[in-house]
Amino acid sequence: MSLGNVLVVDDEADIRKMVKMTLTKAGYNVTDAEDGEKGIAAVKAGGFNLSTIICDLAMPKVSGMEAIAYFRSQYPSVPVIVLSGTGTVDKASALFKQGVVEFLSKPVEPDKLVAAVHKAVKESGYKDDHTT
């Protein structure tokens, strides 16, 4: 049984690979998307009970800020964690006001990443309702 389903939205392939590997080892199912546009398309396509979204801020096409606004408006019960190499206290503060539950800086330590996802999933009350 999975601990949850995580969507990782980041334009850096190496970051997506590291996050996916780390969270898969920790017991999560991970889907990834290379930009905000593809991240939004992934959640619209559905097919999985999403427990957490990890999103970068600076991405081509649809920015992280735009994607997060969409995720929060359409899926308010799904926690969003920001993982970014750019960010200021003001930007982090604005994101927390939008409902972001954690702001992690790149490069993130694997233990810190897993702890943030565990906390977000637990606080969201996620239950694996998907039956096969």
JOMOLIN-V146954 format. One record per helix or strand. SS is the DSSP state (A for helix, B for strand). FROM is the first residue (numbers start at 1). LEN is the number of residues. Records with the same first field share a line. If there is no record, write none. Layout:
SS: FROM-LEN, FROM-LEN
This chain:
B: 5-5, 29-5, 50-6, 79-6, 100-6
A: 13-13, 36-10, 64-11, 89-9, 110-15
